[in-house]
Amino acid sequence: MAIIDTLPGVEVTVQVDKEALREYNDDEGDRPKHIHPNGHHVSKYIEAIDDQEFTILTTLRQPYAPDSPSVTAKTYIDGQRADGRIAKNLAYAMINRCKLRSKGNTRVNAETGIATRYNYKFSRLNICKANHMGCCCHD
């Protein structure tokens, strides 16, 4: 689970069928441009499963000490804003723990005004195992 050192008690997992996926540290990553300068972010890699739907779960528990009545968990996937969840009444919610589950996002068709829900889903990956320049991978 991704844990932010500056926010103890805040945990984030990527799940398939309610099971957390294995994650790896992002030792190469530069600070994304959209991250707030206060340092409250973490970046990890996970083992993606081709064509599987997934959920992002943010859990708030002790020793997290909210300093406001609500908190927002913003989700970015591949550097693009995907979702945001808000927990309100944190004093009550933090008695045990608070979970913010993000399963996808909603898009509204500008012409029809119809909203459609899209679940998060891993893309099919084509990985080239050749280690030379000019490699071109095909299905």
N, CA, C and O atoms as CSV, one atom per row, in Angstrom:
chain,resi,resn,atom,element,x,y,z
A,1,MET,N,N,0.841,-1.175,0.000
A,1,MET,CA,C,0.000,0.000,0.000
A,1,MET,C,C,0.883,1.234,0.000
A,1,MET,O,O,1.941,1.249,0.630
A,2,ALA,N,N,0.459,2.245,-0.690
A,2,ALA,CA,C,1.197,3.498,-0.725
A,2,ALA,C,C,0.907,4.281,0.550
A,2,ALA,O,O,-0.248,4.517,0.902
A,3,ILE,N,N,1.966,4.673,1.226
A,3,ILE,CA,C,1.835,5.449,2.458
A,3,ILE,C,C,2.621,6.732,2.292
A,3,ILE,O,O,3.775,6.709,1.864
A,4,ILE,N,N,2.010,7.836,2.626
A,4,ILE,CA,C,2.656,9.146,2.513
A,4,ILE,C,C,3.300,9.454,3.856
A,4,ILE,O,O,2.606,9.583,4.865
A,5,ASP,N,N,4.622,9.574,3.875
A,5,ASP,CA,C,5.352,9.798,5.130
A,5,ASP,C,C,4.847,11.008,5.899
A,5,ASP,O,O,4.807,10.986,7.129
A,6,THR,N,N,4.461,12.067,5.188
A,6,THR,CA,C,4.022,13.293,5.855
A,6,THR,C,C,2.576,13.224,6.333
A,6,THR,O,O,2.104,14.141,7.006
A,7,LEU,N,N,1.865,12.141,5.992
A,7,LEU,CA,C,0.469,11.955,6.426
A,7,LEU,C,C,0.292,10.550,6.998
A,7,LEU,O,O,-0.343,9.709,6.361
A,8,PRO,N,N,0.839,10.277,8.184
A,8,PRO,CA,C,0.685,8.932,8.750
A,8,PRO,C,C,-0.788,8.590,8.965
A,8,PRO,O,O,-1.570,9.415,9.436
A,9,GLY,N,N,-1.145,7.363,8.613
A,9,GLY,CA,C,-2.528,6.921,8.738
A,9,GLY,C,C,-3.313,7.031,7.449
A,9,GLY,O,O,-4.465,6.600,7.393
A,10,VAL,N,N,-2.711,7.604,6.399
A,10,VAL,CA,C,-3.350,7.676,5.086
A,10,VAL,C,C,-2.709,6.598,4.213
A,10,VAL,O,O,-1.500,6.616,3.982
A,11,GLU,N,N,-3.522,5.662,3.733
A,11,GLU,CA,C,-3.033,4.543,2.931
A,11,GLU,C,C,-3.819,4.464,1.633
A,11,GLU,O,O,-5.024,4.717,1.616
A,12,VAL,N,N,-3.138,4.113,0.539
A,12,VAL,CA,C,-3.784,3.991,-0.765
A,12,VAL,C,C,-3.406,2.657,-1.378
A,12,VAL,O,O,-2.231,2.290,-1.394
A,13,THR,N,N,-4.395,1.927,-1.884
A,13,THR,CA,C,-4.139,0.674,-2.586
A,13,THR,C,C,-4.898,0.665,-3.903
A,13,THR,O,O,-5.957,1.279,-4.031
A,14,VAL,N,N,-4.338,-0.041,-4.881
A,14,VAL,CA,C,-5.029,-0.321,-6.135
A,14,VAL,C,C,-5.482,-1.763,-6.024
A,14,VAL,O,O,-4.681,-2.652,-5.733
A,15,GLN,N,N,-6.777,-2.000,-6.257
A,15,GLN,CA,C,-7.350,-3.322,-6.017
A,15,GLN,C,C,-8.060,-3.869,-7.249
A,15,GLN,O,O,-8.652,-3.128,-8.034
A,16,VAL,N,N,-7.980,-5.190,-7.393
A,16,VAL,CA,C,-8.781,-5.929,-8.368
A,16,VAL,C,C,-9.559,-6.953,-7.554
A,16,VAL,O,O,-8.973,-7.731,-6.802
A,17,ASP,N,N,-10.867,-6.953,-7.705
A,17,ASP,CA,C,-11.742,-7.851,-6.926
A,17,ASP,C,C,-11.466,-7.732,-5.425
A,17,ASP,O,O,-11.417,-8.738,-4.716
A,18,LYS,N,N,-11.285,-6.499,-4.947
A,18,LYS,CA,C,-11.073,-6.163,-3.532
A,18,LYS,C,C,-9.776,-6.705,-2.952
A,18,LYS,O,O,-9.618,-6.749,-1.732
A,19,GLU,N,N,-8.845,-7.117,-3.805
A,19,GLU,CA,C,-7.522,-7.564,-3.370
A,19,GLU,C,C,-6.485,-6.549,-3.838
A,19,GLU,O,O,-6.463,-6.172,-5.010
A,20,ALA,N,N,-5.629,-6.107,-2.921
A,20,ALA,CA,C,-4.598,-5.127,-3.261
A,20,ALA,C,C,-3.570,-5.754,-4.189
A,20,ALA,O,O,-3.151,-6.895,-3.994
A,21,LEU,N,N,-3.165,-4.985,-5.214
A,21,LEU,CA,C,-2.140,-5.446,-6.137
A,21,LEU,C,C,-0.753,-5.166,-5.562
A,21,LEU,O,O,-0.575,-4.234,-4.778
A,22,ARG,N,N,0.217,-5.972,-5.954
A,22,ARG,CA,C,1.593,-5.758,-5.516
A,22,ARG,C,C,2.099,-4.453,-6.108
A,22,ARG,O,O,1.823,-4.131,-7.263
A,23,GLU,N,N,2.836,-3.714,-5.308
A,23,GLU,CA,C,3.353,-2.431,-5.786
A,23,GLU,C,C,4.857,-2.348,-5.604
A,23,GLU,O,O,5.462,-3.075,-4.816
A,24,TYR,N,N,5.432,-1.428,-6.370
A,24,TYR,CA,C,6.877,-1.236,-6.388
A,24,TYR,C,C,7.169,0.252,-6.254
A,24,TYR,O,O,6.384,1.087,-6.703
A,25,ASN,N,N,8.300,0.583,-5.634
A,25,ASN,CA,C,8.692,1.980,-5.489
A,25,ASN,C,C,9.045,2.588,-6.834
A,25,ASN,O,O,9.608,1.924,-7.705
A,26,ASP,N,N,8.709,3.852,-6.990
A,26,ASP,CA,C,9.048,4.615,-8.187
A,26,ASP,C,C,10.314,5.401,-7.867
A,26,ASP,O,O,10.242,6.572,-7.495
A,27,ASP,N,N,11.461,4.768,-8.010
A,27,ASP,CA,C,12.725,5.406,-7.662
A,27,ASP,C,C,13.212,6.379,-8.725
A,27,ASP,O,O,14.077,7.210,-8.450
A,28,GLU,N,N,12.671,6.289,-9.931
A,28,GLU,CA,C,13.125,7.140,-11.027
A,28,GLU,C,C,12.264,8.376,-11.217
A,28,GLU,O,O,12.676,9.326,-11.884
A,29,GLY,N,N,11.079,8.371,-10.639
A,29,GLY,CA,C,10.089,9.395,-10.961
A,29,GLY,C,C,10.464,10.799,-10.535
A,29,GLY,O,O,10.943,11.019,-9.422
A,30,ASP,N,N,10.239,11.746,-11.431
A,30,ASP,CA,C,10.345,13.163,-11.099
A,30,ASP,C,C,9.026,13.590,-10.492
A,30,ASP,O,O,8.006,12.928,-10.686
A,31,ARG,N,N,9.037,14.691,-9.761
A,31,ARG,CA,C,7.815,15.215,-9.153
A,31,ARG,C,C,6.865,15.688,-10.257
A,31,ARG,O,O,7.197,16.604,-11.010
A,32,PRO,N,N,5.684,15.066,-10.356
A,32,PRO,CA,C,4.720,15.500,-11.384
A,32,PRO,C,C,4.350,16.969,-11.208
A,32,PRO,O,O,4.323,17.476,-10.087
A,33,LYS,N,N,4.067,17.646,-12.304
A,33,LYS,CA,C,3.762,19.073,-12.275
A,33,LYS,C,C,2.481,19.392,-11.525
A,33,LYS,O,O,2.354,20.486,-10.976
A,34,HIS,N,N,1.522,18.463,-11.485
A,34,HIS,CA,C,0.221,18.735,-10.870
A,34,HIS,C,C,0.215,18.519,-9.360
A,34,HIS,O,O,-0.812,18.746,-8.721
A,35,ILE,N,N,1.327,18.089,-8.774
A,35,ILE,CA,C,1.373,17.817,-7.338
A,35,ILE,C,C,1.576,19.105,-6.561
A,35,ILE,O,O,2.401,19.942,-6.926
A,36,HIS,N,N,0.819,19.254,-5.490
A,36,HIS,CA,C,0.934,20.429,-4.630
A,36,HIS,C,C,2.322,20.459,-3.990
A,36,HIS,O,O,2.852,19.408,-3.629
A,37,PRO,N,N,2.913,21.629,-3.847
A,37,PRO,CA,C,4.276,21.716,-3.321
A,37,PRO,C,C,4.431,21.323,-1.851
A,37,PRO,O,O,5.554,21.295,-1.350
A,38,ASN,N,N,3.334,21.018,-1.143
A,38,ASN,CA,C,3.456,20.648,0.273
A,38,ASN,C,C,4.040,19.261,0.479
A,38,ASN,O,O,4.333,18.884,1.614
A,39,GLY,N,N,4.215,18.496,-0.582
A,39,GLY,CA,C,4.856,17.192,-0.469
A,39,GLY,C,C,3.926,16.041,-0.156
A,39,GLY,O,O,4.397,14.915,0.011
A,40,HIS,N,N,2.620,16.271,-0.068
A,40,HIS,CA,C,1.678,15.195,0.253
A,40,HIS,C,C,1.363,14.381,-0.992
A,40,HIS,O,O,0.267,14.479,-1.544
A,41,HIS,N,N,2.318,13.583,-1.430
A,41,HIS,CA,C,2.082,12.700,-2.573
A,41,HIS,C,C,3.014,11.504,-2.470
A,41,HIS,O,O,4.027,11.539,-1.772
A,42,VAL,N,N,2.650,10.451,-3.177
A,42,VAL,CA,C,3.506,9.277,-3.292
A,42,VAL,C,C,3.250,8.679,-4.671
A,42,VAL,O,O,2.137,8.750,-5.192
A,43,SER,N,N,4.281,8.095,-5.251
A,43,SER,CA,C,4.156,7.503,-6.580
A,43,SER,C,C,4.700,6.080,-6.527
A,43,SER,O,O,5.827,5.856,-6.085
A,44,LYS,N,N,3.904,5.126,-6.977
A,44,LYS,CA,C,4.281,3.710,-6.982
A,44,LYS,C,C,3.915,3.098,-8.326
A,44,LYS,O,O,3.106,3.646,-9.074
A,45,TYR,N,N,4.515,1.965,-8.617
A,45,TYR,CA,C,4.126,1.144,-9.758
A,45,TYR,C,C,3.379,-0.066,-9.219
A,45,TYR,O,O,3.636,-0.516,-8.102
A,46,ILE,N,N,2.457,-0.589,-10.012
A,46,ILE,CA,C,1.743,-1.806,-9.633
A,46,ILE,C,C,1.821,-2.791,-10.789
A,46,ILE,O,O,2.137,-2.418,-11.919
A,47,GLU,N,N,1.528,-4.048,-10.493
A,47,GLU,CA,C,1.458,-5.063,-11.540
A,47,GLU,C,C,0.068,-5.011,-12.153
A,47,GLU,O,O,-0.902,-5.456,-11.541
A,48,ALA,N,N,-0.029,-4.475,-13.349
A,48,ALA,CA,C,-1.313,-4.363,-14.033
A,48,ALA,C,C,-1.712,-5.710,-14.623
A,48,ALA,O,O,-0.863,-6.492,-15.051
A,49,ILE,N,N,-2.995,-5.961,-14.640
A,49,ILE,CA,C,-3.545,-7.191,-15.196
A,49,ILE,C,C,-4.359,-6.784,-16.425
A,49,ILE,O,O,-5.360,-6.078,-16.305
A,50,ASP,N,N,-3.927,-7.230,-17.608
A,50,ASP,CA,C,-4.572,-6.834,-18.860
A,50,ASP,C,C,-6.092,-6.931,-18.790
A,50,ASP,O,O,-6.646,-7.943,-18.361
A,51,ASP,N,N,-6.754,-5.859,-19.221
A,51,ASP,CA,C,-8.213,-5.793,-19.373
A,51,ASP,C,C,-9.011,-5.969,-18.083
A,51,ASP,O,O,-10.221,-6.187,-18.152
A,52,GLN,N,N,-8.384,-5.883,-16.910
A,52,GLN,CA,C,-9.099,-6.020,-15.645
A,52,GLN,C,C,-9.567,-4.665,-15.137
A,52,GLN,O,O,-8.838,-3.678,-15.229
A,53,GLU,N,N,-10.786,-4.618,-14.601
A,53,GLU,CA,C,-11.247,-3.409,-13.934
A,53,GLU,C,C,-10.571,-3.321,-12.573
A,53,GLU,O,O,-10.282,-4.339,-11.944
A,54,PHE,N,N,-10.320,-2.089,-12.126
A,54,PHE,CA,C,-9.661,-1.912,-10.841
A,54,PHE,C,C,-10.275,-0.755,-10.079
A,54,PHE,O,O,-10.986,0.078,-10.642
A,55,THR,N,N,-9.987,-0.719,-8.784
A,55,THR,CA,C,-10.487,0.295,-7.864
A,55,THR,C,C,-9.302,0.895,-7.123
A,55,THR,O,O,-8.320,0.205,-6.851
A,56,ILE,N,N,-9.394,2.170,-6.800
A,56,ILE,CA,C,-8.383,2.814,-5.970
A,56,ILE,C,C,-9.031,3.099,-4.627
A,56,ILE,O,O,-10.048,3.789,-4.551
A,57,LEU,N,N,-8.430,2.559,-3.558
A,57,LEU,CA,C,-8.990,2.704,-2.217
A,57,LEU,C,C,-8.059,3.552,-1.361
A,57,LEU,O,O,-6.889,3.215,-1.182
A,58,THR,N,N,-8.582,4.651,-0.837
A,58,THR,CA,C,-7.853,5.493,0.103
A,58,THR,C,C,-8.468,5.262,1.478
A,58,THR,O,O,-9.675,5.420,1.657
A,59,THR,N,N,-7.634,4.887,2.453
A,59,THR,CA,C,-8.100,4.625,3.811
A,59,THR,C,C,-7.462,5.617,4.763
A,59,THR,O,O,-6.247,5.815,4.749
A,60,LEU,N,N,-8.290,6.242,5.594
A,60,LEU,CA,C,-7.821,7.159,6.631
A,60,LEU,C,C,-8.076,6.483,7.973
A,60,LEU,O,O,-9.201,6.076,8.263
A,61,ARG,N,N,-7.036,6.364,8.788
A,61,ARG,CA,C,-7.169,5.753,10.118
A,61,ARG,C,C,-6.162,6.407,11.045
A,61,ARG,O,O,-5.308,7.177,10.608
A,62,GLN,N,N,-6.270,6.093,12.330
A,62,GLN,CA,C,-5.308,6.608,13.293
A,62,GLN,C,C,-3.909,6.150,12.889
A,62,GLN,O,O,-3.768,4.990,12.503
A,63,PRO,N,N,-2.889,6.959,12.949
A,63,PRO,CA,C,-2.765,8.213,13.681
A,63,PRO,C,C,-3.094,9.461,12.857
A,63,PRO,O,O,-2.788,10.573,13.289
A,64,TYR,N,N,-3.725,9.299,11.656
A,64,TYR,CA,C,-4.076,10.484,10.880
A,64,TYR,C,C,-4.944,11.400,11.716
A,64,TYR,O,O,-5.948,10.973,12.287
A,65,ALA,N,N,-4.553,12.659,11.784
A,65,ALA,CA,C,-5.283,13.651,12.578
A,65,ALA,C,C,-5.751,14.759,11.641
A,65,ALA,O,O,-4.973,15.654,11.308
A,66,PRO,N,N,-6.999,14.711,11.215
A,66,PRO,CA,C,-7.491,15.735,10.300
A,66,PRO,C,C,-7.429,17.124,10.923
A,66,PRO,O,O,-7.738,17.309,12.100
A,67,ASP,N,N,-7.023,18.096,10.107
A,67,ASP,CA,C,-6.973,19.475,10.583
A,67,ASP,C,C,-8.074,20.320,9.944
A,67,ASP,O,O,-8.039,21.550,9.995
A,68,SER,N,N,-9.055,19.635,9.340
A,68,SER,CA,C,-10.213,20.311,8.761
A,68,SER,C,C,-11.389,19.332,8.809
A,68,SER,O,O,-11.185,18.143,9.054
A,69,PRO,N,N,-12.618,19.814,8.579
A,69,PRO,CA,C,-13.788,18.922,8.678
A,69,PRO,C,C,-13.957,17.987,7.480
A,69,PRO,O,O,-14.812,17.102,7.511
A,70,SER,N,N,-13.150,18.169,6.415
A,70,SER,CA,C,-13.264,17.291,5.250
A,70,SER,C,C,-11.885,17.117,4.619
A,70,SER,O,O,-10.952,17.877,4.878
A,71,VAL,N,N,-11.796,16.086,3.780
A,71,VAL,CA,C,-10.547,15.819,3.058
A,71,VAL,C,C,-10.908,15.376,1.645
A,71,VAL,O,O,-11.938,14.735,1.432
A,72,THR,N,N,-10.057,15.720,0.684
A,72,THR,CA,C,-10.256,15.313,-0.700
A,72,THR,C,C,-9.112,14.413,-1.122
A,72,THR,O,O,-7.948,14.749,-0.905
A,73,ALA,N,N,-9.425,13.275,-1.722
A,73,ALA,CA,C,-8.419,12.381,-2.295
A,73,ALA,C,C,-8.520,12.504,-3.807
A,73,ALA,O,O,-9.500,12.059,-4.405
A,74,LYS,N,N,-7.512,13.105,-4.427
A,74,LYS,CA,C,-7.502,13.268,-5.880
A,74,LYS,C,C,-6.717,12.131,-6.499
A,74,LYS,O,O,-5.637,11.775,-6.027
A,75,THR,N,N,-7.272,11.558,-7.569
A,75,THR,CA,C,-6.653,10.432,-8.245
A,75,THR,C,C,-6.129,10.871,-9.604
A,75,THR,O,O,-6.854,11.460,-10.407
A,76,TYR,N,N,-4.855,10.574,-9.847
A,76,TYR,CA,C,-4.229,10.817,-11.146
A,76,TYR,C,C,-3.752,9.481,-11.675
A,76,TYR,O,O,-3.118,8.713,-10.952
A,77,ILE,N,N,-4.054,9.199,-12.932
A,77,ILE,CA,C,-3.605,7.972,-13.578
A,77,ILE,C,C,-2.811,8.373,-14.804
A,77,ILE,O,O,-3.306,9.096,-15.668
A,78,ASP,N,N,-1.579,7.902,-14.875
A,78,ASP,CA,C,-0.662,8.271,-15.954
A,78,ASP,C,C,-0.577,9.784,-16.112
A,78,ASP,O,O,-0.518,10.297,-17.230
A,79,GLY,N,N,-0.570,10.492,-14.993
A,79,GLY,CA,C,-0.409,11.938,-15.004
A,79,GLY,C,C,-1.665,12.734,-15.305
A,79,GLY,O,O,-1.614,13.963,-15.333
A,80,GLN,N,N,-2.784,12.075,-15.531
A,80,GLN,CA,C,-4.040,12.753,-15.867
A,80,GLN,C,C,-5.024,12.634,-14.712
A,80,GLN,O,O,-5.177,11.564,-14.123
A,81,ARG,N,N,-5.690,13.742,-14.392
A,81,ARG,CA,C,-6.691,13.723,-13.319
A,81,ARG,C,C,-7.811,12.782,-13.708
A,81,ARG,O,O,-8.389,12.905,-14.787
A,82,ALA,N,N,-8.120,11.831,-12.818
A,82,ALA,CA,C,-9.132,10.821,-13.104
A,82,ALA,C,C,-10.355,10.964,-12.209
A,82,ALA,O,O,-11.475,10.711,-12.653
A,83,ASP,N,N,-10.158,11.368,-10.948
A,83,ASP,CA,C,-11.284,11.382,-10.024
A,83,ASP,C,C,-10.902,12.158,-8.776
A,83,ASP,O,O,-9.728,12.447,-8.548
A,84,GLY,N,N,-11.883,12.487,-7.986
A,84,GLY,CA,C,-11.672,13.095,-6.682
A,84,GLY,C,C,-12.786,12.664,-5.750
A,84,GLY,O,O,-13.960,12.713,-6.116
A,85,ARG,N,N,-12.429,12.246,-4.555
A,85,ARG,CA,C,-13.402,11.819,-3.555
A,85,ARG,C,C,-13.291,12.728,-2.348
A,85,ARG,O,O,-12.191,13.119,-1.959
A,86,ILE,N,N,-14.424,13.065,-1.754
A,86,ILE,CA,C,-14.445,13.945,-0.588
A,86,ILE,C,C,-15.053,13.190,0.589
A,86,ILE,O,O,-16.109,12.568,0.466
A,87,ALA,N,N,-14.372,13.254,1.729
A,87,ALA,CA,C,-14.921,12.717,2.980
A,87,ALA,C,C,-15.279,13.900,3.852
A,87,ALA,O,O,-14.446,14.772,4.099
A,88,LYS,N,N,-16.520,13.933,4.321
A,88,LYS,CA,C,-16.984,15.013,5.190
A,88,LYS,C,C,-17.212,14.462,6.586
A,88,LYS,O,O,-17.222,13.247,6.784
A,89,ASN,N,N,-17.395,15.360,7.565
A,89,ASN,CA,C,-17.608,14.945,8.959
A,89,ASN,C,C,-16.498,14.022,9.439
A,89,ASN,O,O,-16.770,12.963,10.005
A,90,LEU,N,N,-15.249,14.419,9.216
A,90,LEU,CA,C,-14.125,13.554,9.552
A,90,LEU,C,C,-14.041,13.230,11.034
A,90,LEU,O,O,-13.578,12.148,11.394
A,91,ALA,N,N,-14.471,14.130,11.897
A,91,ALA,CA,C,-14.420,13.839,13.335
A,91,ALA,C,C,-15.208,12.569,13.635
A,91,ALA,O,O,-14.764,11.737,14.427
A,92,TYR,N,N,-16.376,12.411,13.009
A,92,TYR,CA,C,-17.184,11.209,13.200
A,92,TYR,C,C,-16.582,10.023,12.434
A,92,TYR,O,O,-16.483,8.919,12.968
A,93,ALA,N,N,-16.186,10.263,11.186
A,93,ALA,CA,C,-15.683,9.181,10.336
A,93,ALA,C,C,-14.400,8.571,10.872
A,93,ALA,O,O,-14.142,7.389,10.641
A,94,MET,N,N,-13.590,9.342,11.581
A,94,MET,CA,C,-12.297,8.849,12.051
A,94,MET,C,C,-12.388,8.035,13.343
A,94,MET,O,O,-11.357,7.599,13.857
A,95,ILE,N,N,-13.588,7.818,13.882
A,95,ILE,CA,C,-13.716,7.006,15.093
A,95,ILE,C,C,-13.083,5.632,14.853
A,95,ILE,O,O,-12.375,5.129,15.725
A,96,ASN,N,N,-13.316,5.028,13.719
A,96,ASN,CA,C,-12.660,3.758,13.362
A,96,ASN,C,C,-11.724,3.982,12.182
A,96,ASN,O,O,-10.502,3.951,12.328
A,97,ARG,N,N,-12.303,4.202,11.034
A,97,ARG,CA,C,-11.539,4.525,9.832
A,97,ARG,C,C,-12.504,5.017,8.772
A,97,ARG,O,O,-13.712,4.798,8.861
A,98,CYS,N,N,-11.966,5.671,7.787
A,98,CYS,CA,C,-12.764,6.227,6.697
A,98,CYS,C,C,-12.194,5.692,5.393
A,98,CYS,O,O,-10.981,5.738,5.184
A,99,LYS,N,N,-13.055,5.182,4.507
A,99,LYS,CA,C,-12.605,4.650,3.223
A,99,LYS,C,C,-13.212,5.460,2.087
A,99,LYS,O,O,-14.413,5.730,2.066
A,100,LEU,N,N,-12.357,5.840,1.144
A,100,LEU,CA,C,-12.787,6.536,-0.061
A,100,LEU,C,C,-12.457,5.631,-1.245
A,100,LEU,O,O,-11.287,5.406,-1.554
A,101,ARG,N,N,-13.490,5.116,-1.904
A,101,ARG,CA,C,-13.294,4.151,-2.993
A,101,ARG,C,C,-13.586,4.827,-4.337
A,101,ARG,O,O,-14.660,5.392,-4.539
A,102,SER,N,N,-12.612,4.759,-5.249
A,102,SER,CA,C,-12.773,5.344,-6.578
A,102,SER,C,C,-12.747,4.217,-7.604
A,102,SER,O,O,-11.737,3.528,-7.750
A,103,LYS,N,N,-13.869,4.028,-8.321
A,103,LYS,CA,C,-13.986,2.938,-9.289
A,103,LYS,C,C,-13.922,3.415,-10.732
A,103,LYS,O,O,-13.841,2.604,-11.655
A,104,GLY,N,N,-13.959,4.710,-10.928
A,104,GLY,CA,C,-13.945,5.236,-12.290
A,104,GLY,C,C,-14.373,6.681,-12.286
A,104,GLY,O,O,-14.352,7.350,-11.253
A,105,ASN,N,N,-14.761,7.154,-13.449
A,105,ASN,CA,C,-15.223,8.529,-13.518
A,105,ASN,C,C,-16.453,8.630,-14.410
A,105,ASN,O,O,-16.813,7.687,-15.115
A,106,THR,N,N,-17.080,9.786,-14.361
A,106,THR,CA,C,-18.294,10.033,-15.133
A,106,THR,C,C,-18.007,11.112,-16.164
A,106,THR,O,O,-17.401,12.139,-15.860
A,107,ARG,N,N,-18.446,10.863,-17.371
A,107,ARG,CA,C,-18.297,11.851,-18.444
A,107,ARG,C,C,-19.687,12.222,-18.941
A,107,ARG,O,O,-20.559,11.369,-19.104
A,108,VAL,N,N,-19.868,13.520,-19.177
A,108,VAL,CA,C,-21.145,14.019,-19.673
A,108,VAL,C,C,-20.986,14.385,-21.139
A,108,VAL,O,O,-20.089,15.145,-21.505
A,109,ASN,N,N,-21.862,13.838,-21.978
A,109,ASN,CA,C,-21.860,14.167,-23.397
A,109,ASN,C,C,-22.348,15.600,-23.555
A,109,ASN,O,O,-23.458,15.932,-23.141
A,110,ALA,N,N,-21.523,16.442,-24.150
A,110,ALA,CA,C,-21.848,17.869,-24.292
A,110,ALA,C,C,-23.100,18.095,-25.145
A,110,ALA,O,O,-23.837,19.053,-24.912
A,111,GLU,N,N,-23.346,17.234,-26.118
A,111,GLU,CA,C,-24.501,17.410,-26.999
A,111,GLU,C,C,-25.800,16.917,-26.380
A,111,GLU,O,O,-26.832,17.577,-26.492
A,112,THR,N,N,-25.755,15.761,-25.727
A,112,THR,CA,C,-26.991,15.167,-25.206
A,112,THR,C,C,-27.213,15.446,-23.727
A,112,THR,O,O,-28.340,15.361,-23.239
A,113,GLY,N,N,-26.129,15.783,-23.003
A,113,GLY,CA,C,-26.242,15.991,-21.568
A,113,GLY,C,C,-26.339,14.697,-20.775
A,113,GLY,O,O,-26.572,14.723,-19.567
A,114,ILE,N,N,-26.163,13.565,-21.448
A,114,ILE,CA,C,-26.247,12.267,-20.783
A,114,ILE,C,C,-24.913,11.930,-20.130
A,114,ILE,O,O,-23.855,12.007,-20.755
A,115,ALA,N,N,-24.992,11.553,-18.852
A,115,ALA,CA,C,-23.792,11.178,-18.108
A,115,ALA,C,C,-23.592,9.665,-18.192
A,115,ALA,O,O,-24.539,8.895,-18.038
A,116,THR,N,N,-22.353,9.252,-18.437
A,116,THR,CA,C,-22.010,7.834,-18.516
A,116,THR,C,C,-20.876,7.544,-17.553
A,116,THR,O,O,-19.885,8.272,-17.508
A,117,ARG,N,N,-21.026,6.476,-16.782
A,117,ARG,CA,C,-19.997,6.055,-15.816
A,117,ARG,C,C,-19.028,5.100,-16.497
A,117,ARG,O,O,-19.454,4.133,-17.128
A,118,TYR,N,N,-17.730,5.360,-16.375
A,118,TYR,CA,C,-16.689,4.502,-16.922
A,118,TYR,C,C,-15.841,3.962,-15.775
A,118,TYR,O,O,-15.236,4.736,-15.033
A,119,ASN,N,N,-15.793,2.643,-15.628
A,119,ASN,CA,C,-14.946,2.038,-14.606
A,119,ASN,C,C,-13.500,2.069,-15.067
A,119,ASN,O,O,-13.219,2.018,-16.265
A,120,TYR,N,N,-12.570,2.154,-14.097
A,120,TYR,CA,C,-11.164,2.058,-14.438
A,120,TYR,C,C,-10.892,0.661,-14.971
A,120,TYR,O,O,-11.425,-0.325,-14.462
A,121,LYS,N,N,-10.050,0.584,-16.009
A,121,LYS,CA,C,-9.713,-0.710,-16.588
A,121,LYS,C,C,-8.293,-0.633,-17.130
A,121,LYS,O,O,-7.934,0.319,-17.823
A,122,PHE,N,N,-7.484,-1.649,-16.808
A,122,PHE,CA,C,-6.126,-1.686,-17.314
A,122,PHE,C,C,-6.136,-1.943,-18.815
A,122,PHE,O,O,-6.935,-2.731,-19.321
A,123,SER,N,N,-5.240,-1.268,-19.511
A,123,SER,CA,C,-5.075,-1.504,-20.947
A,123,SER,C,C,-4.308,-2.799,-21.166
A,123,SER,O,O,-3.635,-3.311,-20.271
A,124,ARG,N,N,-4.431,-3.304,-22.369
A,124,ARG,CA,C,-3.621,-4.465,-22.744
A,124,ARG,C,C,-2.219,-3.956,-23.031
A,124,ARG,O,O,-2.034,-3.005,-23.790
A,125,LEU,N,N,-1.239,-4.595,-22.420
A,125,LEU,CA,C,0.150,-4.174,-22.594
A,125,LEU,C,C,0.851,-5.053,-23.624
A,125,LEU,O,O,0.718,-6.277,-23.606
A,126,ASN,N,N,1.599,-4.413,-24.522
A,126,ASN,CA,C,2.468,-5.117,-25.458
A,126,ASN,C,C,3.888,-4.800,-25.043
A,126,ASN,O,O,4.354,-3.672,-25.207
A,127,ILE,N,N,4.580,-5.797,-24.504
A,127,ILE,CA,C,5.920,-5.585,-23.981
A,127,ILE,C,C,6.925,-6.226,-24.922
A,127,ILE,O,O,6.839,-7.412,-25.240
A,128,CYS,N,N,7.873,-5.422,-25.357
A,128,CYS,CA,C,8.922,-5.898,-26.250
A,128,CYS,C,C,10.092,-6.366,-25.393
A,128,CYS,O,O,10.626,-5.596,-24.596
A,129,LYS,N,N,10.488,-7.615,-25.552
A,129,LYS,CA,C,11.568,-8.167,-24.732
A,129,LYS,C,C,12.931,-8.022,-25.402
A,129,LYS,O,O,13.953,-8.301,-24.775
A,130,ALA,N,N,12.967,-7.596,-26.646
A,130,ALA,CA,C,14.251,-7.381,-27.318
A,130,ALA,C,C,14.916,-6.169,-26.707
A,130,ALA,O,O,14.243,-5.211,-26.325
A,131,ASN,N,N,16.223,-6.206,-26.613
A,131,ASN,CA,C,16.929,-5.107,-25.956
A,131,ASN,C,C,17.858,-4.367,-26.902
A,131,ASN,O,O,18.964,-3.984,-26.523
A,132,HIS,N,N,17.416,-4.171,-28.110
A,132,HIS,CA,C,18.248,-3.427,-29.045
A,132,HIS,C,C,17.485,-2.256,-29.629
A,132,HIS,O,O,16.254,-2.234,-29.610
A,133,MET,N,N,18.212,-1.290,-30.144
A,133,MET,CA,C,17.588,-0.090,-30.717
A,133,MET,C,C,16.773,-0.474,-31.953
A,133,MET,O,O,17.103,-1.434,-32.650
A,134,GLY,N,N,15.742,0.258,-32.208
A,134,GLY,CA,C,14.929,0.023,-33.383
A,134,GLY,C,C,13.958,-1.121,-33.227
A,134,GLY,O,O,13.373,-1.557,-34.218
A,135,CYS,N,N,13.760,-1.626,-32.019
A,135,CYS,CA,C,12.839,-2.730,-31.777
A,135,CYS,C,C,11.417,-2.264,-32.075
A,135,CYS,O,O,11.016,-1.163,-31.697
A,136,CYS,N,N,10.693,-3.088,-32.734
A,136,CYS,CA,C,9.306,-2.766,-33.045
A,136,CYS,C,C,8.458,-3.969,-32.666
A,136,CYS,O,O,8.676,-5.073,-33.167
A,137,CYS,N,N,7.488,-3.755,-31.779
A,137,CYS,CA,C,6.658,-4.862,-31.285
A,137,CYS,C,C,5.325,-4.880,-32.008
A,137,CYS,O,O,4.736,-3.837,-32.289
A,138,HIS,N,N,4.864,-6.076,-32.301
A,138,HIS,CA,C,3.564,-6.274,-32.971
A,138,HIS,C,C,2.802,-7.357,-32.230
A,138,HIS,O,O,3.391,-8.220,-31.579
A,139,ASP,N,N,1.477,-7.297,-32.341
A,139,ASP,CA,C,0.651,-8.366,-31.750
A,139,ASP,C,C,0.807,-9.642,-32.530
A,139,ASP,O,O,0.193,-10.654,-32.189
